[in-house]
Amino acid sequence: MKDLKIKINSRTALPDGYTESFIQRTSLAIEKTKLNWDSTNWLIDESKNYYKGYRYQDNKRILEVILGNIRTSFVNYVNDTNNGVNEYELMNMISNWTNDLTDDALSKIVNDGIIYSAETDYWYKFEKTWN
């Protein structure tokens, strides 16, 4: 599982099977990361396509993005390595992985989830003004 990469590139439905402690840990990491982003005035950097819109503001939605993409990354990994597993085995793999996840690795995943949300807000705002 060392070559597993978590890719944040969509919003998916919030999957079942995560422990309450991991959901809480991830939620706290989202709040902490956003406080850091807000304190550094990240919106001033015009080289980034970020916007503090609805998707950025909604921590539950960011959590859904992160947890859904963790699951999707696992499904893709299992399919790519031909390790066909059933749903129970998949959720066991994810649970074991989340138990071993370091704070630094979680921070990167959370940051990616926030960036995805802020970029989506930016492009949605841009689309609205396109015409």
mmCIF file of the C-alpha atoms, coordinates in Angstrom:
data_MODEL
# 
_entry.id   MODEL 
# 
loop_
_atom_site.group_PDB 
_atom_site.id 
_atom_site.type_symbol 
_atom_site.label_atom_id 
_atom_site.label_alt_id 
_atom_site.label_comp_id 
_atom_site.label_asym_id 
_atom_site.label_entity_id 
_atom_site.label_seq_id 
_atom_site.pdbx_PDB_ins_code 
_atom_site.Cartn_x 
_atom_site.Cartn_y 
_atom_site.Cartn_z 
_atom_site.occupancy 
_atom_site.B_iso_or_equiv 
_atom_site.pdbx_formal_charge 
_atom_site.auth_seq_id 
_atom_site.auth_comp_id 
_atom_site.auth_asym_id 
_atom_site.auth_atom_id 
_atom_site.pdbx_PDB_model_num 
ATOM 1   C CA . MET A 1 1   ? 0.000   0.000  0.000   1.00 0.00 ? 1   MET A CA 1 
ATOM 2   C CA . LYS A 1 2   ? 3.054   2.253  0.026   1.00 0.00 ? 2   LYS A CA 1 
ATOM 3   C CA . ASP A 1 3   ? 2.427   3.253  -3.579  1.00 0.00 ? 3   ASP A CA 1 
ATOM 4   C CA . LEU A 1 4   ? -1.170  4.319  -2.854  1.00 0.00 ? 4   LEU A CA 1 
ATOM 5   C CA . LYS A 1 5   ? -1.683  7.985  -3.761  1.00 0.00 ? 5   LYS A CA 1 
ATOM 6   C CA . ILE A 1 6   ? -4.756  9.862  -2.589  1.00 0.00 ? 6   ILE A CA 1 
ATOM 7   C CA . LYS A 1 7   ? -5.995  12.049 -5.426  1.00 0.00 ? 7   LYS A CA 1 
ATOM 8   C CA . ILE A 1 8   ? -8.506  14.788 -4.701  1.00 0.00 ? 8   ILE A CA 1 
ATOM 9   C CA . ASN A 1 9   ? -10.232 15.563 -7.974  1.00 0.00 ? 9   ASN A CA 1 
ATOM 10  C CA . SER A 1 10  ? -13.988 15.389 -7.502  1.00 0.00 ? 10  SER A CA 1 
ATOM 11  C CA . ARG A 1 11  ? -16.844 15.532 -5.079  1.00 0.00 ? 11  ARG A CA 1 
ATOM 12  C CA . THR A 1 12  ? -18.318 12.178 -4.237  1.00 0.00 ? 12  THR A CA 1 
ATOM 13  C CA . ALA A 1 13  ? -21.012 11.037 -1.851  1.00 0.00 ? 13  ALA A CA 1 
ATOM 14  C CA . LEU A 1 14  ? -19.874 10.652 1.738   1.00 0.00 ? 14  LEU A CA 1 
ATOM 15  C CA . PRO A 1 15  ? -19.124 6.953  2.068   1.00 0.00 ? 15  PRO A CA 1 
ATOM 16  C CA . ASP A 1 16  ? -19.916 4.846  5.129   1.00 0.00 ? 16  ASP A CA 1 
ATOM 17  C CA . GLY A 1 17  ? -17.345 2.922  7.075   1.00 0.00 ? 17  GLY A CA 1 
ATOM 18  C CA . TYR A 1 18  ? -15.089 5.614  8.508   1.00 0.00 ? 18  TYR A CA 1 
ATOM 19  C CA . THR A 1 19  ? -14.582 5.638  12.250  1.00 0.00 ? 19  THR A CA 1 
ATOM 20  C CA . GLU A 1 20  ? -15.998 8.572  14.166  1.00 0.00 ? 20  GLU A CA 1 
ATOM 21  C CA . SER A 1 21  ? -12.512 9.326  15.480  1.00 0.00 ? 21  SER A CA 1 
ATOM 22  C CA . PHE A 1 22  ? -11.101 9.635  11.933  1.00 0.00 ? 22  PHE A CA 1 
ATOM 23  C CA . ILE A 1 23  ? -14.008 11.847 10.873  1.00 0.00 ? 23  ILE A CA 1 
ATOM 24  C CA . GLN A 1 24  ? -13.389 14.072 13.913  1.00 0.00 ? 24  GLN A CA 1 
ATOM 25  C CA . ARG A 1 25  ? -9.632  14.108 13.307  1.00 0.00 ? 25  ARG A CA 1 
ATOM 26  C CA . THR A 1 26  ? -10.148 15.113 9.677   1.00 0.00 ? 26  THR A CA 1 
ATOM 27  C CA . SER A 1 27  ? -12.746 17.752 10.583  1.00 0.00 ? 27  SER A CA 1 
ATOM 28  C CA . LEU A 1 28  ? -10.341 19.329 13.078  1.00 0.00 ? 28  LEU A CA 1 
ATOM 29  C CA . ALA A 1 29  ? -7.561  19.278 10.481  1.00 0.00 ? 29  ALA A CA 1 
ATOM 30  C CA . ILE A 1 30  ? -9.871  21.084 8.030   1.00 0.00 ? 30  ILE A CA 1 
ATOM 31  C CA . GLU A 1 31  ? -10.640 23.802 10.596  1.00 0.00 ? 31  GLU A CA 1 
ATOM 32  C CA . LYS A 1 32  ? -6.955  24.188 11.544  1.00 0.00 ? 32  LYS A CA 1 
ATOM 33  C CA . THR A 1 33  ? -5.809  24.360 7.917   1.00 0.00 ? 33  THR A CA 1 
ATOM 34  C CA . LYS A 1 34  ? -8.476  26.911 6.997   1.00 0.00 ? 34  LYS A CA 1 
ATOM 35  C CA . LEU A 1 35  ? -7.528  29.097 9.983   1.00 0.00 ? 35  LEU A CA 1 
ATOM 36  C CA . ASN A 1 36  ? -3.955  29.044 8.708   1.00 0.00 ? 36  ASN A CA 1 
ATOM 37  C CA . TRP A 1 37  ? -5.078  29.860 5.162   1.00 0.00 ? 37  TRP A CA 1 
ATOM 38  C CA . ASP A 1 38  ? -7.280  32.713 6.379   1.00 0.00 ? 38  ASP A CA 1 
ATOM 39  C CA . SER A 1 39  ? -4.513  34.169 8.556   1.00 0.00 ? 39  SER A CA 1 
ATOM 40  C CA . THR A 1 40  ? -2.086  34.262 5.624   1.00 0.00 ? 40  THR A CA 1 
ATOM 41  C CA . ASN A 1 41  ? -4.461  36.183 3.333   1.00 0.00 ? 41  ASN A CA 1 
ATOM 42  C CA . TRP A 1 42  ? -4.164  33.540 0.644   1.00 0.00 ? 42  TRP A CA 1 
ATOM 43  C CA . LEU A 1 43  ? -6.778  35.278 -1.500  1.00 0.00 ? 43  LEU A CA 1 
ATOM 44  C CA . ILE A 1 44  ? -4.339  38.098 -2.228  1.00 0.00 ? 44  ILE A CA 1 
ATOM 45  C CA . ASP A 1 45  ? -2.104  35.752 -4.255  1.00 0.00 ? 45  ASP A CA 1 
ATOM 46  C CA . GLU A 1 46  ? -3.492  36.298 -7.749  1.00 0.00 ? 46  GLU A CA 1 
ATOM 47  C CA . SER A 1 47  ? -1.285  33.587 -9.218  1.00 0.00 ? 47  SER A CA 1 
ATOM 48  C CA . LYS A 1 48  ? -3.640  31.036 -7.672  1.00 0.00 ? 48  LYS A CA 1 
ATOM 49  C CA . ASN A 1 49  ? -7.130  30.371 -8.970  1.00 0.00 ? 49  ASN A CA 1 
ATOM 50  C CA . TYR A 1 50  ? -8.776  30.292 -5.549  1.00 0.00 ? 50  TYR A CA 1 
ATOM 51  C CA . TYR A 1 51  ? -11.994 31.853 -4.369  1.00 0.00 ? 51  TYR A CA 1 
ATOM 52  C CA . LYS A 1 52  ? -13.514 31.771 -0.912  1.00 0.00 ? 52  LYS A CA 1 
ATOM 53  C CA . GLY A 1 53  ? -16.991 30.714 -1.989  1.00 0.00 ? 53  GLY A CA 1 
ATOM 54  C CA . TYR A 1 54  ? -19.637 28.246 -0.902  1.00 0.00 ? 54  TYR A CA 1 
ATOM 55  C CA . ARG A 1 55  ? -17.497 25.135 -1.384  1.00 0.00 ? 55  ARG A CA 1 
ATOM 56  C CA . TYR A 1 56  ? -14.598 26.593 0.573   1.00 0.00 ? 56  TYR A CA 1 
ATOM 57  C CA . GLN A 1 57  ? -16.869 27.790 3.391   1.00 0.00 ? 57  GLN A CA 1 
ATOM 58  C CA . ASP A 1 58  ? -18.662 24.442 3.885   1.00 0.00 ? 58  ASP A CA 1 
ATOM 59  C CA . ASN A 1 59  ? -16.447 22.208 6.060   1.00 0.00 ? 59  ASN A CA 1 
ATOM 60  C CA . LYS A 1 60  ? -18.874 19.281 5.783   1.00 0.00 ? 60  LYS A CA 1 
ATOM 61  C CA . ARG A 1 61  ? -18.642 19.454 2.001   1.00 0.00 ? 61  ARG A CA 1 
ATOM 62  C CA . ILE A 1 62  ? -14.827 19.529 2.182   1.00 0.00 ? 62  ILE A CA 1 
ATOM 63  C CA . LEU A 1 63  ? -14.980 16.485 4.477   1.00 0.00 ? 63  LEU A CA 1 
ATOM 64  C CA . GLU A 1 64  ? -17.161 14.703 1.905   1.00 0.00 ? 64  GLU A CA 1 
ATOM 65  C CA . VAL A 1 65  ? -14.643 15.540 -0.825  1.00 0.00 ? 65  VAL A CA 1 
ATOM 66  C CA . ILE A 1 66  ? -11.758 14.166 1.231   1.00 0.00 ? 66  ILE A CA 1 
ATOM 67  C CA . LEU A 1 67  ? -13.411 10.976 2.482   1.00 0.00 ? 67  LEU A CA 1 
ATOM 68  C CA . GLY A 1 68  ? -14.997 10.209 -0.881  1.00 0.00 ? 68  GLY A CA 1 
ATOM 69  C CA . ASN A 1 69  ? -11.693 10.632 -2.681  1.00 0.00 ? 69  ASN A CA 1 
ATOM 70  C CA . ILE A 1 70  ? -9.853  8.464  -0.161  1.00 0.00 ? 70  ILE A CA 1 
ATOM 71  C CA . ARG A 1 71  ? -12.351 5.707  -0.929  1.00 0.00 ? 71  ARG A CA 1 
ATOM 72  C CA . THR A 1 72  ? -12.139 6.299  -4.687  1.00 0.00 ? 72  THR A CA 1 
ATOM 73  C CA . SER A 1 73  ? -8.328  6.196  -4.520  1.00 0.00 ? 73  SER A CA 1 
ATOM 74  C CA . PHE A 1 74  ? -8.520  2.870  -2.704  1.00 0.00 ? 74  PHE A CA 1 
ATOM 75  C CA . VAL A 1 75  ? -10.962 1.444  -5.262  1.00 0.00 ? 75  VAL A CA 1 
ATOM 76  C CA . ASN A 1 76  ? -8.669  2.544  -8.094  1.00 0.00 ? 76  ASN A CA 1 
ATOM 77  C CA . TYR A 1 77  ? -5.633  1.108  -6.317  1.00 0.00 ? 77  TYR A CA 1 
ATOM 78  C CA . VAL A 1 78  ? -7.347  -2.240 -5.764  1.00 0.00 ? 78  VAL A CA 1 
ATOM 79  C CA . ASN A 1 79  ? -8.517  -2.354 -9.387  1.00 0.00 ? 79  ASN A CA 1 
ATOM 80  C CA . ASP A 1 80  ? -5.065  -1.386 -10.712 1.00 0.00 ? 80  ASP A CA 1 
ATOM 81  C CA . THR A 1 81  ? -3.315  -4.072 -8.675  1.00 0.00 ? 81  THR A CA 1 
ATOM 82  C CA . ASN A 1 82  ? -5.899  -6.765 -9.489  1.00 0.00 ? 82  ASN A CA 1 
ATOM 83  C CA . ASN A 1 83  ? -6.523  -7.396 -5.806  1.00 0.00 ? 83  ASN A CA 1 
ATOM 84  C CA . GLY A 1 84  ? -10.262 -7.820 -6.153  1.00 0.00 ? 84  GLY A CA 1 
ATOM 85  C CA . VAL A 1 85  ? -11.838 -7.308 -2.739  1.00 0.00 ? 85  VAL A CA 1 
ATOM 86  C CA . ASN A 1 86  ? -15.386 -7.117 -1.488  1.00 0.00 ? 86  ASN A CA 1 
ATOM 87  C CA . GLU A 1 87  ? -16.840 -4.039 0.203   1.00 0.00 ? 87  GLU A CA 1 
ATOM 88  C CA . TYR A 1 88  ? -16.085 -5.322 3.704   1.00 0.00 ? 88  TYR A CA 1 
ATOM 89  C CA . GLU A 1 89  ? -12.441 -5.985 2.833   1.00 0.00 ? 89  GLU A CA 1 
ATOM 90  C CA . LEU A 1 90  ? -12.161 -2.575 1.177   1.00 0.00 ? 90  LEU A CA 1 
ATOM 91  C CA . MET A 1 91  ? -13.480 -0.768 4.236   1.00 0.00 ? 91  MET A CA 1 
ATOM 92  C CA . ASN A 1 92  ? -11.122 -2.819 6.434   1.00 0.00 ? 92  ASN A CA 1 
ATOM 93  C CA . MET A 1 93  ? -8.186  -1.735 4.258   1.00 0.00 ? 93  MET A CA 1 
ATOM 94  C CA . ILE A 1 94  ? -9.255  1.896  4.498   1.00 0.00 ? 94  ILE A CA 1 
ATOM 95  C CA . SER A 1 95  ? -9.799  1.665  8.261   1.00 0.00 ? 95  SER A CA 1 
ATOM 96  C CA . ASN A 1 96  ? -6.350  0.166  8.826   1.00 0.00 ? 96  ASN A CA 1 
ATOM 97  C CA . TRP A 1 97  ? -4.801  2.799  6.574   1.00 0.00 ? 97  TRP A CA 1 
ATOM 98  C CA . THR A 1 98  ? -6.544  5.690  8.368   1.00 0.00 ? 98  THR A CA 1 
ATOM 99  C CA . ASN A 1 99  ? -5.389  4.324  11.741  1.00 0.00 ? 99  ASN A CA 1 
ATOM 100 C CA . ASP A 1 100 ? -1.776  4.516  10.548  1.00 0.00 ? 100 ASP A CA 1 
ATOM 101 C CA . LEU A 1 101 ? -2.074  7.877  8.775   1.00 0.00 ? 101 LEU A CA 1 
ATOM 102 C CA . THR A 1 102 ? 0.352   10.454 10.133  1.00 0.00 ? 102 THR A CA 1 
ATOM 103 C CA . ASP A 1 103 ? -0.699  14.013 10.902  1.00 0.00 ? 103 ASP A CA 1 
ATOM 104 C CA . ASP A 1 104 ? 1.582   15.281 8.116   1.00 0.00 ? 104 ASP A CA 1 
ATOM 105 C CA . ALA A 1 105 ? 0.007   12.961 5.543   1.00 0.00 ? 105 ALA A CA 1 
ATOM 106 C CA . LEU A 1 106 ? -3.493  13.936 6.701   1.00 0.00 ? 106 LEU A CA 1 
ATOM 107 C CA . SER A 1 107 ? -2.552  17.621 6.470   1.00 0.00 ? 107 SER A CA 1 
ATOM 108 C CA . LYS A 1 108 ? -1.525  17.179 2.846   1.00 0.00 ? 108 LYS A CA 1 
ATOM 109 C CA . ILE A 1 109 ? -4.792  15.411 1.991   1.00 0.00 ? 109 ILE A CA 1 
ATOM 110 C CA . VAL A 1 110 ? -6.817  18.090 3.806   1.00 0.00 ? 110 VAL A CA 1 
ATOM 111 C CA . ASN A 1 111 ? -4.910  20.854 2.061   1.00 0.00 ? 111 ASN A CA 1 
ATOM 112 C CA . ASP A 1 112 ? -5.616  19.192 -1.295  1.00 0.00 ? 112 ASP A CA 1 
ATOM 113 C CA . GLY A 1 113 ? -9.317  18.991 -0.415  1.00 0.00 ? 113 GLY A CA 1 
ATOM 114 C CA . ILE A 1 114 ? -9.438  22.666 0.488   1.00 0.00 ? 114 ILE A CA 1 
ATOM 115 C CA . ILE A 1 115 ? -7.551  23.646 -2.670  1.00 0.00 ? 115 ILE A CA 1 
ATOM 116 C CA . TYR A 1 116 ? -9.941  21.559 -4.771  1.00 0.00 ? 116 TYR A CA 1 
ATOM 117 C CA . SER A 1 117 ? -12.904 23.336 -3.152  1.00 0.00 ? 117 SER A CA 1 
ATOM 118 C CA . ALA A 1 118 ? -11.437 26.840 -3.512  1.00 0.00 ? 118 ALA A CA 1 
ATOM 119 C CA . GLU A 1 119 ? -10.465 26.198 -7.143  1.00 0.00 ? 119 GLU A CA 1 
ATOM 120 C CA . THR A 1 120 ? -13.942 24.874 -7.890  1.00 0.00 ? 120 THR A CA 1 
ATOM 121 C CA . ASP A 1 121 ? -15.409 28.030 -6.355  1.00 0.00 ? 121 ASP A CA 1 
ATOM 122 C CA . TYR A 1 122 ? -13.101 30.149 -8.505  1.00 0.00 ? 122 TYR A CA 1 
ATOM 123 C CA . TRP A 1 123 ? -14.036 28.432 -11.760 1.00 0.00 ? 123 TRP A CA 1 
ATOM 124 C CA . TYR A 1 124 ? -17.724 28.421 -10.901 1.00 0.00 ? 124 TYR A CA 1 
ATOM 125 C CA . LYS A 1 125 ? -17.560 32.172 -10.222 1.00 0.00 ? 125 LYS A CA 1 
ATOM 126 C CA . PHE A 1 126 ? -15.667 32.640 -13.478 1.00 0.00 ? 126 PHE A CA 1 
ATOM 127 C CA . GLU A 1 127 ? -18.284 30.633 -15.414 1.00 0.00 ? 127 GLU A CA 1 
ATOM 128 C CA . LYS A 1 128 ? -21.064 32.828 -14.043 1.00 0.00 ? 128 LYS A CA 1 
ATOM 129 C CA . THR A 1 129 ? -19.371 35.942 -15.426 1.00 0.00 ? 129 THR A CA 1 
ATOM 130 C CA . TRP A 1 130 ? -18.359 34.330 -18.725 1.00 0.00 ? 130 TRP A CA 1 
ATOM 131 C CA . ASN A 1 131 ? -21.325 35.589 -20.756 1.00 0.00 ? 131 ASN A CA 1 
# 
